[in-house]
Each structure stands twice: as structure tokens, then as C-alpha cells.
Amino acid sequence: MTDLAEAEKVPDPIIDKGLKGGALGLISSTIVGVASTAPAYSLAATLGFVVIYINGLQAPIITILAFVPMLFISYAYKELNNTDPDCGTTFTWGTRAFGPKTGWLGGWGIVAADVLVMASLAQIAGQYVFLLFNANTIGSNPNSGWVLLVGVMWIVVMTAICYIGIEISANFQKALLGIELTMLLVLSVVALYKVGAGTAPIGHLTPSLSWFNPFDHFSGTGFMAGFTVMLFIYWGWDTTVSVNEETKDPHTTPGKAAVLSTLVLLVTYAVVVVATQSYAGIGTHGIGLRNPAHAGDVLSVLGNSIFGSSGFGSFLTHLLFLMILSSAAASTQTTILPTARTTLSMAVYKAIPSSFGKIHKRYLTPTVSTLAMGGVSIVLYVVMNTLSSGNSVIVDSVSALGTMIAFYYGLTGFACVWYYRATLGESARNLWVRGILPLLGGLILLGCLIYNLWHYWNPANSYTVWDMPFAPRWQIGGVFLLDVGALLIGVVLMFTYRALRPAFFRGEVLNRDTPTRVPDDIGVPVGLFGIEPFDEK
């Protein structure tokens, strides 16, 4: 048996999954990666909580430090994609490195993370549609049935765009991201100008180098809570690799786009965090970033203060609302994209029902996978909204994302090290980018995963609580339940499908060697929809 780590490239085992190859270049891929993180939405939803958790001024340095494991893991994605550009990403690579069950759970981690975030994205989109048109009473109420209705319609529209084609999706992303980055820059420049001119409100702060000292007023618990939440703002750049089979030069372009995406995000976030903290301060009243009343959405409150509510200021404020709306739209779309391609790959390799592997003959996009992602997202959004009266379970679902992100990103880092273990001693370059950096990224994220489970076991750290109806009658945090529940559902589904279709789990379809075709007793070549079998060498 030839160790896959010794091969420079894996010959393409799946000649054609049916996706539209060569549709995206480096710029388009990078834009998709940056848009997938939804910079405006991510900052609006997390910055207030981070400042509350750390109870200090270290949000800028935590923003930078949270970037470090993401950069390390992006190199893991780059190296693995260079050898094996498969849209299944963590699912495929985890299977090759550690075996079918580990790979299957890695794929499930992607699906679970994307499904968990969809309710929050839909709710934000629903609220900001009304805020944009001055229907503030409805827009400020997440419990509103109108917000729920618009949120559901939003998922439907974004699903339709993903269904129609990858190029349309990418062009739509360019427009949305252009609005988003422009308004974030304008917001930051105006905020810093007012701070420098002395016209910022009471409580504003002058930027200081101490903000970049993680040990200034250091609290271990506060730092870890803030750090794990900050990971969320970088999550999503891996979409660049999920669309690798639709990219020009799929072995190299997606990996470069992944690394570039993280760098663009670092610069954007560092500027915005410094500017907003300077302007708003960290007070617990008014626009202060530690005011719990608007911890879940600091940008809309700051926009009204920075730009004003009359004349041109009102115009800019509404552009800010449009920015956050477009950010949620972009992220909704680019959450559906990678999930559909992950399940497409899993279906092609017979790890889930083959219907998820169907491709539209005209649009060349996954059909069942895309529609299933949209449908499941709508159902869970309605259920979460009903259970939580509009907010608490949905907020906890965003917090639960950190564990899912740490799980499948960390698994990718470890898979890279093990996958390339035979080549690490060949050069300093291999040792660092295939070994040390992915390993460090994986270990950091493993630490975050363990911390999250410990932290959110405490019901005081969740918006929802479950009272055990039987001994020992513990109270358990809702975030912990969402995390553990999602993982347990994945394990149950995996073993169920293993019993029904064992070939993948026996390593007969995808394994450490280059797979060529499904075993004869199953029938068709792997992923060749209507294409004749190719010769084995």
C-alpha cells in the first residue's frame, strides 16, 4: 500500500462531479471567502460580547490573536487542497488521513455549523429589511412574526441564487462585499475623525498601544471567553476551498484565496475594532460597548451616533443598515454554498444517500443538496424562533458555533500533519507549512473546543437552560446542549447509515490510497454521473 503522503498529487479519482469547472478566478474566490465571513454581521453580533467578557480594552489584540489559528489552519487547507482538490474538504481529507468515521464526522461538523448559524442570519436579515425602511418598531423586535416571515423568504431567495449558478453567486457577492467593506471603512474613518477632533460623545477613548498588550489587566477566563467568541468573526473563509472544483487551477487558486481571505479580514477587523472602541468607549450605558442592551448588535447603534439622524447623516445610517443587511445576505448565500458541496461530495463517495449527489444539467450546481440545506435551515429557524420567542435559542446557537468551528477546522489541521507526515523532513518549508503551523492551529482550536464545553456547561453562560427531570437534576446551559446534541445526532446518523450502506465505512470507496471506483457489488464508478468508467492503471 502506497502512503498517500508520499505522492505529490492525487490523480483525480472523480473525473467530474458535474460542477462547473473554471468558473472562478483568484479574485472571485477571495471575494467569496471574505464575504462568507460576513464582516459587518460578525462584528455587529460579537464585538459587544467580547468587550463584556474581557471587561477591558484588549479587544484589538484579541482580534489579532484570534486570527493566528485561522491563518495556520488556512495553510492546512492550502496544502491539502494542493494535493487533493475535492469539494468535500474536511470530509475527504479527514477520511484519507484518519479513516471513514473521522472523515464522516468532519463533514457533519461543517453541516452542523452551517445549519446552526442560518437562524441568526435569517433573523438579522429580517430585522434589517424593516430598519432599512424605517419600520423600526418591527425591525427592533426579533419576536415579530413579520421578521420571521421575511427571514424565511430571505433563505428562499438565497437558496435560489445558489441553485441558479456559481458565477451568479460570485457576482452577487462582489456587489454585496463592495457595499460592506466601503461602509465599514467610512464608519471607521468618520469615527476616528470625530475622536481626533474632540467631537465624539462622552466616554470616548484615545487609541493606545496598551490595547495591543494581552497581559494588561489580564483575566484568564475573560480572555478565553473573548478569544473563542472572536474566532466566529473569521469563520467562513474555507468556502474558497469548498468551491475548488469550480475554480480555475483548482490545485492552487483555492488555497491562495483562503490565505488571502484571512489577511483581508485581519486588516478590516483591526481597523474597525480600534475605531469603534475609540469612539464608543467601553461604558455600560449609552453607546458604550459594554452596554448589555445592544451587545448583540453594536453597529446599528454606533451608526446612528456616528453619522447622525438627519440629512446626509441619515443617508449614511441607512447605508450602514444596508451594509449589515447585505452582510447577512452574503453570509446566508455562502453558508448554503459550502454545505451543499460537502454533502455532494459525501454522496458521491457513498457516505450519505446518493440523491444528494445530483447536479442540475443546465446550472451545474448541486440540486438536492442545495434545496435540502435551504429547507432544513427554514425548519430550524422556525423551530428555534418558536421555542425561544424569537431570540434566546437563536443567540445560543451562535455561541454554539465556536465548538463546531474548532472541531472541523482543528481536524483539518491535524489531518494535514498526518497526511503529509512522510514529507515533513524533506524541507524546512514542508516542516512549517505542512507540520508545525497546522499542528499549532489544531492544538489551539482543540483547546478552544474543550474550553467551550466546560464554559457552556454552566447555565449562567447561556441564554437558555435545561433542568434535568431526573437525578442528579442538574441545570445545563443551552449552548452545551446544542453542541453535544449536534455531535450526538451526527454519531447516530453515521452509525445508522453505516448499517445501511457499509461500503464507505469499510474503506472501499475512499481511503488512504487513490480511490478509483466503487466496488463492483455496488455498481457505478464513483461520482461519474452518466460518464463511462475510466481505465484503472
Helices and strands as residue ranges (DSSP letters): G 4-6, H 26-37, H 39-54, H 59-83, H 90-98, H 100-132, H 136-139, H 145-164, H 166-197, G 209-212, H 220-234, H 239-242, G 244-246, H 253-280, G 292-294, H 298-307, H 311-348, G 354-357, H 368-387, H 392-419, G 421-426, H 428-430, I 431-436, H 437-457, G 459-461, E 465-467, E 475-477, H 478-500, G 504-506
